Amino acid sequence: MAKFKRILLKLSGESLQGDQGFGIDTDRLNDYARQIQEVQQMGVQIGIVIGGGNFFRGLSGANKGFDRVKGDQMGMCATVMNSLALSSALGAIGVKNKVMTAIRMEPIGEFYNKWKAMEAMEAGYVCIFSAGTGCPYFTTDTGSSLRGIEIEAEVMLKGTRVDGIYTADPEKDPTATKFTDITYDEVLARGLKVMDLTAVTMCNENHLPIYVFNMDIVGNLKKVMDGEEIGTLVHH
């Protein structure tokens, strides 16, 4: 019996690049697809938001002279590319899925609609939500918070390259200690870089817990659904 019935899975675009430094590592992509399949077979309804940092980040583009709005729009397109790649990998192993976009982009993806998304998930489709919120100045973290709240997910699972939230960056500070759980208020007070401020505030105000774990270790997604404490829970 899975711990959660409906989840919003937030995946890092940068993690998709593996050791390549850019683009999509097909081994990592296929690992993600198999983990998602494993959890879907447990009867879990799955919505996914994936970042685009392996291709382009609007904010970093703005720092290099790009117009911020156009830079963010380029970032939205990067998330669509990753979403199509994940959709293809899922389809190749028989997992029914839909790519939904926050900006009109038919026939690449279906225009996002909460009720159509929930209907599709209830019918056994994995829904991949791309193009962020469709608006500039919002990150995919905020996009995943918004989609998680809209589809009435029980939890947002933030799959990263680290195994949870620490008092400091464990790669830089050997004395950093890991939290098993932490409140939203403490995350904000400590200035911990879990998600951006807007995303954490939205989750806090709408009572959507965040669970941070290492998605890059194959089998970890199922461990989370089995109730194993392998990451950090952010809650009230």
Summary of the structure (lengths in Angstrom):
residues: 236
radius of gyration: 16.6
end to end distance: 24.9
largest distance: 50.7
contacts: 807
relative contact order: 0.17
helix: 39%
strand: 19%
